[in-house]
Structure formats: C-alpha cells, structure tokens
Amino acid sequence: MAKFVFIVPPLTGHINPTLSMGAVLLERGHRVGWITLDESLAAKLPAGGELLHISYDENDQQKRESEQYLDIITKKIVYGIDSLKFLYEEVLIPLNRHSYDGIAYLLDQFEPDLVITDHQMFAGAIAATNKKLPYATSVTAPAAIKVMEELPKIHEWEMNQVIGLQREFGVEATTPIVCSELLTMVLTSQEFFGDMELTPNFRFTGPVINRPATKITFDWDKLQQSSKPKILVSIGTTFDHEHKKNFFTKVVEAFGDGELTVVVVSDPALFEQWPDNFIVQRQVPQLDLLPHLDAVVCHGGHNTVCETLSNGLPLVVIPIAYDQSHVAGRVVRTGAGERLNFNRFKAHHLKEAVHQILNNPDYKTAAETIKTSFIEAGGTETAADMLEQVATKQSLEVLKN
C-alpha cells in the first residue's frame, strides 16, 4: 500500500479529475488524501478519502480574504489575454502564497509516498521540493502547456511570476518546477491536444471524468417526450457576473421558437419566464444527460468540452476568458464544432451555428474521431496506473539508497 496526496485549488474543474483518480487508487488498497482550502470537499470525496484542510487562525484578516479567491474569479469581468494577467496577479500567486504554509504542514502530517499537485497549485510543487518528496503534476487545462508555443511572451511572463514565488519560498531553480520531471499527466489525448514536441515526462491520459455519487433531480419526462433535436447550453461554474443575463437573453431569442428542446444550466430566477421548450435548472446531471443530446453550446471549459466529445457530440463554443479560447480553437481545428465571439455574437449567429453543427454530419464524424482518441488514451485507470508506477519506482529508489 502507498500513500498518495492530491493538492487542489478550490475549483470544481480541477478537483473532479482527482476524485476519479483517487477513487481508483482507494479501490486498489492505497491511502489517499486531498490537501485543499475547500472544507466542503469532504462531502465529495470517494469512500475512504481523507480531507486535509488548510486552515489558519480565523483572526488573520489577510488570509481570510485570500480564501475568498473563488468569489474573485467568478465575479470579475475579464476577457482574452487580460484575463491571464488577472489570473496570475490577483488569483494564482496570492492563492499559492497563502496556501504554502498549510500545504507544507499537512505534508509533514500525512507523509505521502507521492504528491500529485494541480498545475496551478505551484505551492504544492514548491513544498514537495523543499520536503524532498516526489511529486507528479496533473494538468487539467492543457492550454497551460500549449501557451509555450502559441503565446511565448505570455508564457515567459507567467513563468517569471512562478519563479519569483519559488524563490520566495527557498527554491532557487532558474526555471519553473511546476511540471514534474517524474510525471506530468496531461488530461486529454494527443489528437485533441495538437502537435507539439514534449519531453518524455509529459504523458497523455485522456480525459479523467468523475461521476459523482450525488443525484441531481432532472425533468427527464419533458426531455424524453420531445422528438425535437436536443441541446445543452452552459457557461459553467466560473462566471457569475452581469454579462450572464445578456448571454442567456440571446439564447432565449435564438431558440425560443420551439424548434429545439433546450436544456439550460442557469438560475431559473434569472428571467420571470422561460420559453416552453426550455428546461432550466441551476444544476443538471451533465454526464447522465449528454448521451441523450444532439449538441452542446458552452464557454469552452476543458472539462465540459471533453465530456461532450467523449459522447461524440459536436459543439458551438463561445469562449470568455482564461484557457477557453485555446480550447475553442482546438474544437474548430479538429472539425468538431464552431466558435463564436462572446462579446459580439448575436442571437441569429448562435442559431445559425447550432443549425450548422446539427445538420452537417462532418461535425459529428469529427467529434466521434476525438471520442475514439480519448478511449484509446485510457482515462482514469491509465492515470492511476501511471501514479502507481511512479510511486513504486520512487519507493525502490529509496530502498536502493
């Protein structure tokens, strides 16, 4: 038996894959913990998983404010490259600076055989290095790697922020240590990632998709009674600012004529009345729902896109910020969908794009091709295998020495 610990930010899209990997490791008899600022994660852990909560003196005002970072990221209205600057300066660097002491303390308490740190939790890699613990990296947003090639100046600026943080905590390396030299798992397939020469420590696992045990109620009767094409419209959990209402106003205008059945992920109270052909819920059982749909409209969150393509469904992607533009670009380049501009699209553009992906079989064929590449890459079991192999190899190295 080995001890594994995941270090995760309080973001659903980054946490969910670790829950899936952790569940498999637990089933194989290992001990697994999660280091996080998010105390509510305890309710989501697989059976046997251990919550290692980063907690500080509640009288420390600065640290209390840092814990509100999820609110900061959801409320801030940012687009394009400006969103990357905001992400590092106002979110990731403060978050990691705030988390470091707690991570270091919990690593001492748990004494893991292998640390698995999210690619945005730089403090995890720094603490593991300082504690001389082996660590792997989980890359839930592959654009973080692709940016090296696509936006080299942006990448250089980002990495300088990380190097500065490393030095702050005593790691004098002149290059970032975020991506583990032992194993950096890229949670997609090579085909969807695209062409780029990577060193052998980068391994493609395919999407690692978590199926939560919690049941979300849904109006299945209304969905199944409809013979019309069915689509899902969602802009994920990251954005909760004033532009949300403007976005869904266009969705209503585009599809309120009743030609489609439209499942919308939104607060039903956003409008006093929704069209009769809409099913509107704050949460939907997305993984259970996707096999019953014909297409998806989304913001380009990597998890949603991968879940959609894993079902062989075409997409219309409307990126807002962060890595979503890159993800949208990959959808278009692979032929699996169309892309619209979040700030400039009109309702008729959306309607035309959805009509196109529903009626041109080439989009469905391309989505099925990516689905096949995901299956061949392996997914959760493959990721768990990789982690076990690294942990075993490191244990043997310790015995040799």
C-alpha positions in Angstrom: 0.0 0.0 0.0 1.2 3.5 -0.8 0.1 6.9 0.4 -1.0 9.5 -2.3 -2.0 13.1 -1.7 -3.6 15.4 -4.2 -3.1 19.2 -3.8 -6.0 21.0 -5.4 -7.3 24.6 -5.8 -11.0 25.3 -4.8 -12.2 25.0 -8.4 -14.6 22.2 -9.5 -13.0 21.6 -12.9 -9.6 21.0 -11.2 -10.9 18.9 -8.3 -13.2 16.5 -10.2 -10.5 14.5 -12.1 -8.6 13.9 -8.8 -11.8 12.4 -7.3 -11.9 9.9 -10.1 -8.2 9.1 -9.9 -8.4 8.9 -6.1 -11.3 6.6 -6.1 -9.4 4.1 -8.3 -6.3 4.3 -6.0 -8.5 3.7 -3.0 -10.2 0.7 -4.6 -6.7 -0.7 -5.2 -5.9 -0.6 -1.5 -4.0 2.7 -1.2 -4.4 5.5 1.2 -5.4 8.8 -0.4 -5.7 12.4 0.9 -6.7 15.7 -0.5 -5.0 19.0 0.6 -7.3 21.9 -0.1 -8.7 25.2 1.2 -12.2 24.0 0.4 -13.6 22.4 3.6 -16.8 21.4 1.7 -14.7 19.0 -0.4 -15.1 16.4 2.4 -18.7 15.7 1.2 -17.5 14.9 -2.3 -14.6 12.6 -1.5 -14.8 8.9 -2.5 -15.3 6.4 0.3 -12.1 6.2 2.4 -10.7 9.5 1.0 -9.2 11.9 3.7 -9.7 15.6 3.7 -6.5 17.5 4.7 -7.9 21.0 5.2 -5.7 24.1 5.0 -6.9 26.1 8.0 -5.4 29.2 9.6 -6.2 31.5 12.5 -9.6 33.0 11.8 -8.3 36.3 13.2 -5.8 36.6 10.3 -7.6 39.1 8.1 -5.3 38.9 5.1 -5.5 35.1 5.0 -9.3 35.2 5.4 -9.5 37.5 2.4 -7.3 35.2 0.4 -9.7 32.3 0.9 -12.4 34.3 -1.0 -10.4 33.9 -4.2 -13.2 31.8 -5.8 -15.6 34.7 -5.4 -13.0 37.0 -7.0 -12.6 34.8 -10.1 -16.4 34.3 -10.6 -17.4 38.0 -10.2 -14.5 39.6 -12.2 -15.3 40.6 -15.8 -12.2 39.8 -17.8 -11.6 38.7 -21.4 -8.7 37.4 -23.5 -5.1 38.0 -22.6 -6.1 40.5 -19.8 -7.8 37.5 -18.1 -4.4 35.7 -17.9 -2.7 38.7 -16.3 -5.6 38.9 -13.8 -5.5 35.1 -13.1 -1.8 35.2 -12.1 -1.6 38.5 -10.4 -4.8 38.6 -8.5 -5.6 34.9 -8.0 -3.0 32.2 -8.5 0.0 33.9 -6.9 -1.9 35.2 -3.9 -3.7 31.8 -3.6 -0.4 29.8 -3.7 1.4 32.3 -1.3 -1.5 31.9 1.1 -1.6 28.1 0.8 2.1 27.3 1.1 2.5 27.0 4.9 -0.6 24.9 5.2 0.5 22.6 2.5 3.9 22.2 4.0 2.4 21.4 7.4 0.0 18.8 6.0 2.7 17.1 4.0 4.6 16.6 7.2 1.5 15.2 8.9 0.4 12.8 6.1 3.9 11.7 4.9 2.9 10.7 1.4 4.8 8.4 -0.9 3.8 10.6 -3.8 2.4 14.1 -4.1 0.1 14.9 -7.0 -0.2 18.6 -7.4 -2.5 20.5 -9.8 -0.6 22.5 -12.4 -2.0 25.8 -10.9 -1.0 24.9 -7.3 2.6 25.9 -7.6 2.9 25.9 -3.8 2.4 22.1 -3.9 5.4 21.6 -6.2 7.5 24.0 -4.1 6.6 22.4 -0.8 7.2 18.9 -2.1 10.6 20.1 -3.4 11.5 21.6 -0.1 10.4 18.5 1.8 12.3 16.3 -0.7 9.1 14.4 -1.6 8.5 13.0 -5.1 5.6 14.7 -6.9 3.6 14.4 -10.1 1.7 17.1 -11.8 -1.9 16.9 -13.0 -2.7 19.3 -16.0 -6.4 19.8 -16.1 -6.0 22.8 -18.6 -3.6 21.7 -21.3 -3.5 25.2 -22.7 -1.1 25.9 -19.8 1.4 23.8 -21.8 0.4 24.9 -25.3 0.9 28.6 -24.3 4.6 27.9 -24.6 4.3 27.5 -28.3 1.2 29.7 -29.1 2.0 32.7 -26.9 5.7 32.6 -25.9 5.9 36.1 -24.5 2.8 35.4 -22.3 4.3 32.1 -21.2 7.6 33.8 -20.3 5.7 36.4 -18.2 3.6 33.7 -16.4 6.7 31.6 -15.6 8.6 34.6 -14.2 5.7 35.0 -11.7 6.1 31.4 -10.7 9.9 31.6 -10.4 9.5 34.7 -8.2 7.2 32.7 -5.9 9.6 29.7 -5.9 12.4 32.0 -4.7 10.2 33.5 -2.1 9.9 30.0 -0.5 13.6 29.0 -0.9 13.6 27.2 -4.2 16.4 28.8 -6.3 15.8 27.0 -9.6 16.1 29.3 -12.5 13.2 27.6 -14.3 9.7 26.7 -13.1 9.3 23.4 -11.3 5.5 23.3 -11.8 5.6 20.4 -14.3 7.1 17.4 -12.6 10.1 15.8 -14.2 8.9 12.4 -12.9 5.4 12.6 -14.4 3.2 15.4 -15.8 -0.2 14.0 -16.7 -2.0 15.9 -19.5 -5.7 15.0 -19.1 -6.6 14.8 -22.8 -5.5 12.9 -25.9 -2.6 13.8 -28.2 -5.1 14.2 -31.0 -7.1 16.9 -29.2 -4.0 18.5 -27.7 -2.5 19.0 -31.1 1.1 18.9 -32.5 3.8 19.9 -30.0 7.1 18.3 -29.1 7.1 17.3 -25.5 9.7 15.7 -23.2 9.0 12.1 -22.0 7.8 13.2 -18.6 4.6 14.5 -20.3 2.1 11.7 -20.6 -1.4 11.9 -22.1 -4.0 10.1 -20.1 -7.2 11.1 -22.0 -9.9 12.9 -20.1 -10.3 11.8 -16.4 -14.0 12.2 -15.9 -15.5 11.9 -12.4 -19.0 10.5 -11.9 -20.3 12.0 -8.6 -22.4 9.8 -6.3 -24.8 12.6 -5.6 -28.0 12.5 -7.6 -29.4 15.7 -9.2 -33.1 15.8 -9.9 -34.0 16.5 -13.5 -37.1 16.7 -15.6 -36.5 13.6 -17.6 -40.1 13.2 -18.7 -40.1 16.6 -20.5 -36.8 15.7 -22.2 -37.9 12.2 -23.3 -41.3 13.3 -24.5 -39.8 15.6 -27.1 -39.0 14.4 -30.5 -37.1 17.5 -31.4 -33.3 17.8 -31.5 -31.9 18.4 -28.0 -29.1 20.7 -27.0 -27.4 21.8 -23.7 -26.4 25.4 -23.1 -24.0 26.1 -20.3 -21.3 28.6 -19.4 -20.0 26.5 -16.4 -19.4 27.5 -12.8 -16.6 30.0 -13.3 -18.7 33.0 -14.4 -21.4 34.7 -12.3 -21.3 38.3 -13.4 -23.7 40.7 -15.0 -22.9 39.6 -18.6 -24.6 36.2 -17.8 -28.1 37.7 -18.2 -27.1 39.2 -21.6 -25.8 35.9 -22.8 -29.0 34.0 -21.9 -31.1 36.7 -23.4 -29.5 35.8 -26.7 -30.1 32.1 -26.1 -33.8 32.7 -25.5 -34.0 34.8 -28.6 -32.2 32.2 -30.7 -34.1 29.1 -29.6 -37.4 30.3 -28.1 -39.3 29.5 -31.3 -39.6 25.8 -30.2 -37.6 24.1 -33.0 -35.3 22.5 -30.4 -35.5 21.2 -26.9 -33.0 23.3 -24.9 -31.5 22.4 -21.6 -30.1 25.5 -19.9 -27.8 25.5 -16.8 -28.8 28.7 -15.1 -30.6 30.1 -12.1 -34.3 29.8 -13.2 -35.0 33.1 -11.5 -32.7 34.9 -14.0 -35.9 35.6 -16.0 -39.5 35.7 -14.9 -40.5 33.4 -17.7 -38.5 31.0 -20.0 -39.8 29.5 -23.3 -41.9 26.3 -23.0 -39.3 24.3 -25.0 -36.6 25.1 -22.3 -35.6 23.0 -19.3 -33.9 25.4 -16.9 -32.0 24.2 -13.8 -29.3 25.6 -11.7 -27.6 22.2 -11.8 -28.1 19.3 -14.2 -26.8 15.7 -14.2 -24.5 16.5 -17.1 -22.8 13.1 -17.6 -26.1 11.3 -17.5 -27.7 13.9 -19.8 -25.1 14.0 -22.6 -25.9 10.7 -24.2 -29.5 11.9 -24.7 -28.4 15.1 -26.5 -27.5 16.1 -30.1 -25.1 19.0 -29.5 -23.8 21.3 -26.8 -23.3 25.1 -26.6 -20.7 26.1 -24.0 -18.0 28.5 -22.9 -15.1 26.3 -23.7 -14.3 24.9 -20.3 -11.9 22.0 -20.8 -14.0 19.5 -18.7 -17.3 20.3 -20.4 -15.7 20.1 -23.9 -14.0 16.8 -23.1 -17.2 15.3 -21.6 -19.1 16.4 -24.7 -16.6 15.0 -27.1 -16.4 11.8 -25.1 -20.0 11.3 -26.1 -19.2 12.1 -29.8 -21.3 15.3 -29.8 -20.5 18.5 -31.8 -20.2 21.9 -30.1 -20.7 25.6 -30.5 -18.0 27.1 -28.3 -18.2 30.7 -27.1 -15.1 31.4 -25.0 -15.0 34.1 -22.4 -11.6 34.1 -20.7 -8.5 32.1 -19.4 -7.8 28.9 -21.4 -11.2 28.8 -23.2 -10.0 30.5 -26.4 -7.4 27.8 -26.8 -10.0 25.0 -26.2 -12.4 26.6 -28.7 -9.6 26.7 -31.2 -8.9 23.0 -30.8 -12.6 22.3 -31.3 -12.6 24.2 -34.6 -9.3 22.7 -35.8 -10.4 19.2 -35.2 -13.6 19.9 -37.1 -15.8 19.0 -34.1 -17.6 22.4 -33.9 -18.0 26.1 -34.5 -16.8 29.1 -32.5 -18.5 32.5 -31.7 -17.2 35.7 -30.1 -18.7 36.1 -26.7 -18.9 39.9 -26.9 -20.0 40.2 -30.5 -22.3 37.3 -31.3 -26.0 38.0 -32.0 -28.9 35.6 -31.4 -29.1 34.8 -35.1 -25.3 33.8 -35.2 -25.9 31.3 -32.4 -29.0 29.9 -34.1 -27.1 29.5 -37.4 -24.1 27.9 -35.8 -26.2 25.3 -33.9 -28.2 24.6 -37.1 -24.9 24.0 -38.9 -23.4 21.5 -36.4 -26.8 19.6 -36.2 -27.3 19.3 -40.0 -23.8 18.8 -41.3 -22.7 15.3 -40.4 -19.0 16.2 -40.7 -19.1 17.8 -37.3 -20.5 14.6 -35.7 -17.9 12.5 -37.5 -15.1 14.7 -36.2 -16.4 14.5 -32.7 -16.6 10.7 -32.9 -12.9 10.7 -34.0 -11.9 12.6 -30.9 -14.1 10.3 -28.8 -12.1 7.4 -30.1 -8.8 9.1 -29.3 -10.0 9.6 -25.7 -10.9 6.0 -25.4 -7.5 4.9 -26.7 -5.7 7.2 -24.4 -7.2 5.4 -21.4 -8.7 7.8 -18.9 -8.9 7.3 -15.2 -7.5 3.8 -15.0 -4.5 4.8 -17.1 -3.8 7.8 -14.9 -4.0 5.7 -11.8 -1.6 3.2 -13.4 0.9 6.0 -14.0 0.7 7.2 -10.5 1.2 3.7 -9.1 4.2 3.2 -11.3 5.9 6.4 -10.2 5.2 5.7 -6.5 6.7 2.2 -6.9 9.7 3.4 -8.7 10.4 6.1 -6.1 10.0 3.5 -3.3 12.6 1.3 -4.9 14.9 4.2 -5.3 14.6 4.9 -1.5 15.4 1.2 -0.8 18.5 1.3 -3.0 19.8 4.3 -1.2 
